[in-house]
Amino acid sequence: AQTVTQSQPEMSVQEAETVTLSCTYDTSESNYYLFWYKQPPSRQMILVIRQEAYKQQNATENRFSVNFQKAAKSFSLKISDSQLGDTAMYFCAFKGQGAQKLVFGQGTRLTINP
Amino acid sequence: DAGVIQSPRHEVTEMGQEVTLRCKPISGHNSLFWYRQTMMRGLELLIYFNNNVPIDDSGMPEDRFSAKMPNASFSTLKIQPSEPRDSAVYFCASSFWVPGYTFGSGTRLTVV
């Protein structure tokens, strides 16, 4: 069974700094999808960024980018120029190519301080 | 697009009572998922449907939990009887053949 591990339960940085959240996963599949979801205090789960394993190029969405290391089974999220509104729980998630189920990590609570 | 709509947003009920959570997926989405979020266990998939048919309910914790999807625009998750350990946030999500879900805002259930 696939597992997703986020080793940083909490992180805190100053506004405008860059922060990197870590995620590792375990799978025997060669094709799959990885995601980062954001859950602000409003509770809404928001898709931040998605990466297909067959793509070598790292996905980027404005200030959000990933460092996907397939051999190391690592999928970190970098937030540049962090903003107060980035304060949230961040969840890393895995989906096998033939599956529909998302497997989530335990989350990292990120606080951006003014 | 109104997104995935869940109701109620909050529910407080007494132990032993029946609880029904509701979800309206995004129009055109053919898969619907029910997740439960707790501090101890994180996000757990309870059940999911494809084209209104339940595909995998292995995450449903007990017979007290049941889910239905009578049509493409509506699903319910029912707990009968409810217990304090069922207290959690319950999310509904939908998707259409595209990896990644759209989540609803969740229902916070408190069983006292």
Contacts between the chains, C-beta under 8 A, distances in Angstrom:
chain1	res1	chain2	res2	distance
A	33	B	99	4.2
A	33	B	100	7.2
A	35	B	99	7.7
A	35	B	100	5.7
A	37	B	103	7.9
A	42	B	105	7.5
A	43	B	89	6.5
A	43	B	105	6.2
A	43	B	106	5.1
A	43	B	108	7.5
A	44	B	103	6.9
A	44	B	105	5.3
A	44	B	106	7.6
A	45	B	91	6.5
A	45	B	93	7.5
A	45	B	103	3.8
A	45	B	106	7.7
A	46	B	103	7.8
A	47	B	100	5.4
A	47	B	101	7.6
A	47	B	102	7.5
A	50	B	99	6.6
A	50	B	100	5.4
A	52	B	99	7.6
A	91	B	43	6.9
A	95	B	99	5.6
A	95	B	100	7.7
A	100	B	31	5.9
A	100	B	33	7.7
A	100	B	48	6.2
A	100	B	50	7.3
A	100	B	55	7.5
A	100	B	95	7.4
A	101	B	33	7.9
A	101	B	45	5.4
A	101	B	48	6.9
A	101	B	56	7.0
A	102	B	33	7.8
A	102	B	45	7.3
A	102	B	101	6.5
A	104	B	42	6.0
A	104	B	43	4.2
A	105	B	42	7.6
A	106	B	42	5.0
A	107	B	42	6.7
